[in-house]
Amino acid sequence: MSTSVFAIEDQLIADFARDGVVVVRGLVKPEMIELLARGIDKNIATPSPRAKTASQADDPGWFFEDFCNWQHIPEYREFIFNTPIAAAAAQLMQSQQVRLYHDHTLVKTAGTQQPTPWHQDQPYYNIDGRQNISMWLPVDPVPRAATLEFVGGSHLGPWLMPRSFMDKQAKWFPEGSLQDLPDIEADRSVHNILGWELQPGDAVFFHMLALHSSQGSATTRRVFSVRFLGDDITHAPRQWVTSPEFPGLAERLPAGAAMHDEDLFPLLYSA
């Protein structure tokens, strides 16, 4: 369990409750960013079986993603357990305890044109509850044009239909069972769109229901994302393959149970 601490300002906690997203500047020290960058480069060189390419074959760049590698990449484990990211997450989501849900590596090489479509994260997952939060932290400078953008307040609901990014298929909830996403790009001015230029060490924290998206990147953009679970999160087994998948978990952990599987979801912080 991490013993690192970082005091989050009351205003940021209020902003998170209102908007579902905040940026915490200078959260992680340079030496830990260097460690994380080495881990990401190792991940790129030796992807896991869960890795995927999220860009088209004719894209001049490459959008690489990989999941759930903290047990296999020592740099990831040290970063997750020995930086104040979990302490920051606890304060923002007002939770007494924080457990790790999973890690997610996202790399867009220089010249990648593939955008990340607007979506919420929680409908792709196998969890229920409001006390959840994700961290999105770059190890390279990210200009405003290539940053993650959010619709402020969208975390308050409703749940919107999750679709596959490449072919827009409803592979999770049955077609028609959830409301479809609005066409945000049709008129951005009617939405409270938030986003920030970022430096290594800055971290964006957002609720898993916050609508978010990003464009391509003119420069290489290596990002490490960590998903955290708070006090009220329970297991919600699905009849479909979630993203990421947790094979065998539904047989071990019943619906509505707290996420106390120590191997998969270790305790990172306790107040």
Protein Blocks (a to p, Z undefined) as FASTA:
>chain_A
ZZbdcdddfklmmmmmmnopacdehkbcfklmmmmmmmmmmmmmmccfkbccfbdfklmb
dcdddehkllmmmklmmmmmmccklmmmmmmnopabdcdfbdcdddddehiabdcddddf
klmpccecjbdcdddddfbdcdfklmccddehklnopcdddddfklopafkbgehiaccd
ddfklommlpccddddddehiacdddfkbccdddddfbdcdddddddddfklccdddfbd
cddddehklmmmcghiacfbfklmccfbdZZ
